[in-house]
Amino acid sequence: MARSLGEIVARFGGELTGDAGRVVTGLATLEAATPEQLSFLAHPKYRGQLAQTRAGAVILAPAEAAACPCAAIVVAQPYLYYARVSQWLAATPAPAPGIHPSAVVESAVPASVSIGAQCWIGPDVELGAHVVVGAQCRIGAGAAVGEGSLLHPGVTIYHGCRIGQRAIIHSGAVIGADGFGLAREADGAWVKIAQTGRVVIGADVEIGANTTIDRGALDDTVIEDGVKLDNQIQVGHNTKIGAHSAIAGCVGIAGSARIGARCTIGGAGMILGHLTIAADVNVSAGTLVGKSIGAPGQYTGSVPFMAHDEWLKNFARLRHLDAQADKIRTLERRIAQLEQLLEKNS
């Protein structure tokens, strides 16, 4: 979508230096941008690329404006500004409203809704205005999807689940499958526990491809407003994720975990069940959270990888740390006694 710099600044604010009539057709990095593209400088390590950029204009902070060789949009938060502009420039026309002839729709839907090929919409489903349901999506009985939401092809929403307004759910996501609830017989056999809760998702939530969110066993699994989930995340039953938290790919969250608002969890992090994580906690990639976190801050528990034989040798010693600590304390006491004896005899 082609837009002039003047149009961009009129919509998003900022201070423009340069020709307001210059038109840009997209975004690119400082290194790769052409004169028809808009770029941005959000991290000091890319400052050296600014002088050589061929971009038509650059989004940058006030401290960088004097060094910019082309038109600039000067703002306090360049990366946030870039994010907003990227959505506008990348916007594509919504699919035309209507129901594809191959879709099976068992509920009344608003005329503004678009339902793609080979979809199944079960009975008593509520679709808000302007919802887009991509090809081969499945929405179970009694589910609801809020106004303006987008379901990419191949999304499955189980019965009774609730999706808020303006959700974006990517292909392969499964919302509302049974949680992993089992009881054990005396002989070791497993007995399934019926999962009778729902998944309730707030407004402006994005769910990545092949992410799964299990329904609650009794209470609901809850994803609050503004949460962003990456691809291939597992959210266990009865979990609650607080508003505006962001979770990277391959994270596993066991059942009944409580994650506060505005938290971040790095890729492949693991959260054990029945734990509580306070608001504004940042968990580093690969960290195993094995106990509750009661205060905001950055938490890390990863171990650098090494050759397997070396790993076995080093980590075998971990089992003896308590005994070694006791030996060290004993040696410290004996050294102190010897020092006192020497001092007395000197």
N, C-alpha and C positions, 0 to 999 in steps of 0.2 A: 504494500500500500504506500503510494507516494504522498509525502507530506512536506510542507515547507517548515523551515525552522521557526518561522513566526507562528504557524499553527500549533507546533509542539509547545512552544513557550506559552502561548495563550491558553492551552489546555492544562499544562502541568506546572506552570510557573518557572522561576529561574530568571537569571540575567543573561541576555543574549548579547554577545559581541560578534559583529559580522553582519552579513547580508540576511535579513529576515526572509527574503524571497528564495533563498537557496532551497532546493528540493532534495530530500533524501528518500531512498526507496527501501532502506533496511538498515540493519545493524551489523557491525563486524568488529573484530579486534583492532587495536591500534596498528598492529603489524600487517594485517590483511586488508584493511579497509580501502575502498576506492573513493574517488571524489563524490560518488553518488550515495555514499553510505555514512551513517552516524556511528561514532565510536565513543568509548568512555574510558576514563582513567580512575580506577577505584582503589588501587593498591600501589604503594610506593615502589615496589619492585619492577613495575612496568613503566616507571617515569622515563627511563632511557629511550623508550620507543616513541615518546611523544614528539620529539624533534623531527623524526623521520616519517611520521605518519602521513599518508595521502588522503586521510578521511576528509569528507566535506565539512564536518564539524565534530567536536569532541565534548562530551559531558564531563565536567571536572569540578574540583573544589576550588574555592577562591585562591588558595595558596599556589595552585598550578596554572592559573590563568595567564600570567605574564609570559610563560614559556610556551604557550600554545601557538603553533604556526598557522592555524586556520581559524575558522569561526568556532566559537565556543558557547556552550550553555553552562553557566556557572551556578552551582547549587551546593548546598551544605552536605548532602548525602548522594554522591554520584551513582552509587550502585543501586540504591533504592529508586532513584529517578530513572535509571536505565531499565529497571524491572518494569516500571509502569509504562514507559514508552514502548518496550518490547511487546507488551500485550496489545497495545494499540496498533502498532505497525504490522504485527503478525495476524491480526484478526481476519478471519475468513467468514464469508456469508454462512449463516445458519442454513441447515437443510430445509427444504420446503415443508411446511406442515402437511400432515396426512399420514395414512397408514398404508404400508406396502401390501400389495395383494397377497403375498405369501405369509404375512404375519397372522397370528391367532390372538385376538384381543377379546377377552371375556368381561371387560369392564368398560363403562362409559369414560371417554377421555375428552379433554378440551380440544376444540378445533385447532388450536395453535400448536399442538403436540406433533412431533415427528417420530414415527415408529418405523424402523428399518426392516429389511427382509428377514424372514424366518424368525422373528421374535415371538415370544409367548408372554402375554400379559394375563395373569390369572384373574379370578373373580375378586370383586371388592377392592381392587387396586385403586389408589388415588394418585393421579399424576397432575402436578401443578401446571400452570400455563407455561408454554414455551419450553417444556422439557423435550430433550432429544434423546431417543433410545436407539442406539446403533444396532446394526444387524446382529441377529442371533443372541440378543440379550434375553434373559429369563427373569421375570418378576413374579414372585409367588403371591398367593392369595392374601389379601388384607394388607399388603405392603403399601408404603407411601413414598413418593419422590417429590421433593419440593420444587417450587417454581424456578425455572431457569437452569435446572440441572442438566448435565451432559453425561450420558452413559456411553462410553465407547463400545465398539463391537465386542460381544462375548462376555459381558458382565452378568453375574448371577446374583440376584437379591432374593433371599428366602422369605417365606411367608411371615407377615407381621412386622417386618423391619421398617424403620422410619429413616428416611434420608432428608436432610434439611434443604433449604434453598441454595441455589447456585453451586451445588456439589459438582465436582469433576471426578469421575470414576473410570479408571483405565481398564483396558482389555484384560480379561482373565481374573479380575478381582471377584472374590466370593464373599458376600456379606450375609452372615446369619447361619452358616453351617453349624452343626452341633458342636458344642464344646466337648473337651476330652474328659468326660465325667464317668468314672467307673468305680464300682465297689467289688471287693474280692470275696469269693467263696472260700470256705475252709480248705477245699481241695486245690485252690489256686486259680480256678476259673474266674473270668471277669464277668460282671453283670453291669450292663449299661444303665446309666442314670438318665432319665428323660430330661432333655434340655428345653425348658418351657419359657425361658426369658426371650428377650428380643435383642437386636442391635439398634440403638438409637443414635443417630448421627446429626450433629448440629449444622448450622449454616456455614457456607464458604469453606467446606472441607474438601481436600483433594486426596484421593486414594490411588496409589500407584498400581502398575500392572502386576497381576498374580499375587497381590496382597490378600490375605484372608483374615476376616474378623469374625470370631465365633460368637454365637448367641449366648446369652446368659443361661445358667442352670435354673435359677429361680428369679433373681433380679436381672436387670438389663445390663448388657455391655454398652458403655456410653462413650462416645467420641464427641467432645464439645466443639463449640464454634471455632473455625479458623485453623483447625489441626491440619497438618500436612504430613502425609504418610508416603514414603518412597515405595519402590517396587519390592516385592517378595518379602513382605513383613508378615509375621504371624502375631495376631493379637488374641490372647486366650479369653475364655469365657469370664464374664463378670468384671473384666478390666474397665477402668475408667481413665481416660486420657484428658487432661485439662486443656482449656482453651489456648489456642495459638502455640501449641507445642509442635515441634518438627522432628520427625524420626526418619533416619536414613535407612538404606536398603539392607535387607537380611537381618534385621533386628528381630529377636524373639522375645515376646512378653508373655509370661505364664499367667494362668488364671488368677483373677481377683487382685491383681496389682493395681495400685492407685498412683497415678502419675500427675503431678501438679501442673498448673498453668505455665506456659512459656518455657517449658523444658525442651532440651535438645538431646537426642541420643544418636551417637555416631554409628556408622555402619557396622553390622555384625555384633552390636552390643546385645547382652542377654540380661533380662530382668526376671528374677525368680518370682514365684507366685506369692500372693498375700503380703507383698511389701508395699510400703508407702514412700513415695518420693516427693519431697517438698517442691513448691513452685520455684522456678528460676534455677533449676539444676541443669548442668551441662555434663553429660556422660560421654567420655571419649570413646572413639571407635574401638571395638573389640573388648570392651570392658564387661566383666561379669559382675552384676550388682547382686550380692548375696545377702544383703541386709538393708533395712530401711535407711533412707537418707533424710535427715530432719532439717537441714539448713541449705540454703542456696549456695552455689559455687560449682567449681569444676572438679569432677571426680574421674580418676583413671586407675585401671587395674589390669593393664595388659603386660605381657611378658615378651621381650624380644625373642624371635625364633632363632634357632641355632641348629647345628648338625645333631641328628637324632642321638648318636652315642653320647655326645657332650651333654645333651639335655637329660638323658637318663642318669648320667653320673652326677650332675649338679642337683637335679631335683630329688634324687634319692636321699640327699642330705637334709632336705627340708623336713623329713619325718623325724629327724633327730635334733631339731633346733631347740626344743625345750630342754632336752638333756644337756646339750652343749651350753645353753645359757646357765643352767645350774652349775656346771663345771667351771664356767668362767667366774661366776660369783664366788664359788669356793676358792678358786685360785686368787681372786682379788683379796679375799679375807686373809688368806695365808701370807700373801705378799705384804699386806698391811701389818700383820703380826711380826713378820721378819724385820720390816723397816723399824717398827717400834723397839724390837730387841736390839737391833744394831745401834739405834740412837741411844738406848739406855747404856749400852756397853762402850760407847765411844767417849 
